[in-house]
């Protein structure tokens, strides 16, 4: 049995390849919506966040032979818990991560934290579009919502909990864009123009996260971008393509499938 951290479209595709290679696989996701997508593709799924102790318990309960972590590049806590759980249970941990990209856009500022991004955005003011999700929305709300000459547009997944969080933080309904991507460059440009955006804040999520389309759209309409770099996690064994993950997996568990 393979324990697989999923939640993104490319992770789902990798999980399917692992299953098609003949491995038993249990996927784990955070939301019920993600679970529905996994089940549609015939994948067994557990819904909910897991502590390191719970990961270790799962490994023992299901006879897990390896942990594959294909969670989002910014799911830092989940990855750390999976690493610790795998170490506690003494099974191999393999990280699949989207390749990082190099960007040369002139109006691009790279930062290392959400807090730094919020600080710079507060200095620039204007119409700021956040494409960083809801998890850290309170950081930007605290720095930006009280400013004069500033409008903050929150773009995020159309989930009930996200809308409730926006309401609690004081985001006006007219400043919420509840929609699910990925989006084309032209769609992003249309959104920027519709709201008169002067600054866009995003994360280094990788090509599968459609960062290119966000940046290129911003560049073509002449707006600045702040990009948050990926968190630094000591994953150990890391691959950025499916074939390497499968090859490594077979060397670990092939005889016991």
C-alpha positions in Angstrom: 0.0 0.0 0.0 1.2 3.5 -0.9 0.0 6.5 1.2 -0.3 9.4 -1.2 -0.7 13.1 -0.3 -2.8 14.7 -3.1 -5.1 17.7 -3.7 -3.9 19.2 -7.1 -4.7 18.1 -10.6 -1.1 17.0 -11.3 -1.1 15.0 -8.1 -4.2 13.2 -9.1 -2.6 12.3 -12.5 0.4 10.9 -10.7 -1.8 8.9 -8.3 -3.6 7.4 -11.3 -0.3 6.4 -12.9 0.8 4.7 -9.6 -2.4 2.8 -9.5 -2.2 1.8 -13.1 1.3 0.5 -12.4 -0.3 -2.1 -10.1 0.2 -0.5 -6.6 -2.5 -0.3 -4.0 -2.8 3.4 -3.1 -4.6 5.4 -0.5 -4.8 9.1 -1.2 -5.3 11.8 1.4 -6.8 15.3 0.7 -8.0 18.2 2.8 -11.4 19.0 1.3 -14.4 17.0 0.3 -14.4 18.7 -3.1 -10.9 17.3 -3.8 -12.1 13.9 -2.5 -15.0 13.8 -5.0 -12.5 14.3 -7.8 -10.3 11.5 -6.6 -13.2 9.1 -6.2 -14.4 10.0 -9.7 -11.2 8.5 -10.9 -11.5 5.3 -8.9 -9.0 6.3 -6.2 -9.5 5.5 -2.5 -9.4 8.6 -0.4 -9.2 9.9 3.2 -10.4 13.4 3.8 -8.8 15.6 6.5 -5.5 17.0 7.7 -3.2 14.5 9.5 -0.7 15.1 12.3 2.6 13.4 12.2 1.3 10.8 14.7 -1.8 10.2 12.6 0.4 9.6 9.5 2.5 7.1 11.5 -0.8 5.4 12.7 -2.1 5.2 9.1 1.1 3.7 7.9 0.9 0.9 10.5 -2.9 0.4 10.1 -2.8 0.0 6.3 0.6 -1.7 6.0 2.0 1.3 4.0 5.3 0.6 2.3 6.0 4.2 1.1 4.7 7.7 1.5 4.4 9.8 -1.7 4.0 13.5 -1.0 2.5 15.3 -4.0 0.8 18.0 -2.0 0.8 21.7 -3.1 4.2 23.4 -3.0 2.8 25.7 -0.2 1.3 22.9 1.9 4.4 23.1 4.2 2.7 21.8 7.3 1.3 18.7 5.6 4.7 17.9 4.1 6.5 18.2 7.5 3.9 16.0 9.2 4.2 13.4 6.5 8.0 13.4 6.7 7.9 13.0 10.5 5.2 10.3 10.3 7.2 8.3 7.7 10.3 8.6 9.9 8.4 7.4 13.0 7.1 4.4 11.1 10.4 3.8 9.3 9.1 3.8 5.8 10.5 5.7 2.7 9.3 9.2 2.0 9.3 10.5 -1.6 8.4 14.1 -2.6 7.0 14.9 -5.9 7.1 18.7 -6.6 6.3 20.8 -9.6 9.4 22.3 -11.1 10.3 25.8 -10.0 10.4 28.4 -12.8 12.6 31.3 -13.6 10.9 34.7 -14.2 12.5 37.8 -15.8 9.5 40.2 -15.6 10.7 43.7 -14.9 7.8 44.6 -12.6 8.2 41.5 -10.5 9.2 41.5 -6.8 10.2 38.2 -5.2 9.6 37.8 -1.4 10.1 35.0 1.1 6.9 35.4 3.2 3.3 36.5 3.1 4.1 39.1 5.7 6.8 40.6 3.5 4.4 40.6 0.5 1.7 42.4 2.6 4.2 45.0 3.8 5.3 45.9 0.2 1.7 45.9 -1.0 0.8 48.3 1.8 3.6 50.7 0.7 2.4 50.6 -3.0 -1.4 50.8 -2.3 -3.7 51.1 -5.3 -6.0 48.3 -6.4 -4.4 45.1 -5.2 -5.5 41.6 -6.4 -4.7 38.7 -4.1 -4.4 35.3 -5.8 -2.8 33.7 -2.7 -5.9 31.8 -1.5 -7.7 32.0 1.8 -5.4 30.3 4.3 -3.3 33.5 4.8 -5.9 36.0 3.9 -5.9 37.5 7.5 -2.2 38.6 7.0 -3.2 40.8 4.1 -6.4 41.9 5.7 -4.6 43.3 8.7 -2.1 45.2 6.6 -4.3 46.5 3.8 -8.0 46.7 4.5 -7.7 49.9 6.7 -5.6 51.8 4.2 -7.0 54.8 2.3 -6.7 55.0 -1.5 -6.5 51.1 -1.5 -8.9 48.5 -2.7 -8.1 44.8 -2.1 -9.6 42.2 -4.4 -9.5 38.6 -3.0 -9.6 35.9 -5.6 -10.1 32.4 -4.3 -11.9 29.1 -4.6 -15.8 29.4 -4.4 -16.1 27.5 -1.1 -18.5 28.3 1.7 -15.7 28.5 4.3 -13.8 30.9 2.1 -16.8 33.2 1.8 -17.3 33.1 5.6 -13.7 34.0 6.2 -13.9 37.0 3.9 -17.0 38.2 5.7 -15.3 37.8 9.1 -12.2 39.7 7.9 -14.3 42.5 6.5 -14.0 42.1 2.8 -16.9 43.7 0.9 -18.8 41.3 -1.3 -18.0 43.4 -4.4 -14.2 42.8 -3.7 -14.5 39.0 -3.7 -13.8 37.0 -6.9 -15.0 33.4 -6.1 -13.9 31.3 -9.0 -11.8 28.1 -9.7 -9.0 28.0 -12.3 -6.8 27.4 -14.1 -7.2 30.5 -16.2 -5.8 31.6 -19.5 -3.7 34.7 -19.9 -6.5 36.4 -21.6 -8.9 35.7 -18.8 -6.5 37.0 -16.2 -6.0 40.2 -18.3 -9.8 40.7 -18.5 -10.0 40.4 -14.7 -7.2 42.9 -14.1 -8.8 45.4 -16.5 -12.3 44.8 -15.0 -11.1 45.8 -11.5 -8.5 48.3 -12.5 -5.8 46.3 -10.8 -2.4 48.0 -10.2 -0.7 45.3 -8.2 -1.1 41.5 -8.2 0.1 39.2 -5.4 0.7 35.5 -6.2 2.7 32.5 -5.1 5.4 30.5 -6.8 3.1 27.5 -7.4 4.7 26.2 -10.6 3.5 25.9 -14.2 0.7 23.5 -13.2 -0.6 26.3 -11.0 -0.9 28.6 -14.0 1.5 31.2 -12.6 2.8 31.9 -16.2 -0.7 33.0 -17.3 -1.0 35.3 -14.2 2.4 36.9 -14.8 2.2 37.3 -18.5 -1.3 38.8 -18.2 0.0 41.3 -15.6 3.0 42.2 -17.7 0.9 42.8 -20.8 -1.5 45.2 -19.0 1.4 46.9 -17.2 0.7 46.0 -13.6 3.2 45.1 -10.9 3.5 41.7 -9.3 4.7 40.4 -5.9 5.5 36.7 -5.9 6.0 34.7 -2.7 8.8 32.1 -3.0 8.1 28.5 -2.0 8.8 27.6 1.6 12.1 25.8 2.2 11.5 22.3 3.4 14.2 19.6 3.7 12.3 16.9 1.8 15.2 14.6 1.2 14.3 12.6 -1.9 12.6 15.0 -4.4 11.5 14.4 -8.0 9.7 16.7 -10.5 8.5 14.1 -13.0 6.3 11.1 -12.8 8.7 8.5 -14.3 11.3 9.1 -11.6 8.8 8.7 -8.8 7.5 5.4 -10.3 11.0 4.1 -10.8 12.0 4.8 -7.2 8.7 3.4 -6.0 9.3 0.1 -7.8 12.8 -0.3 -6.3 11.2 0.0 -2.8 8.1 -2.1 -3.1 8.1 -4.1 -6.3 8.5 -7.5 -4.7 5.6 -6.8 -2.2 3.0 -5.5 -4.6 
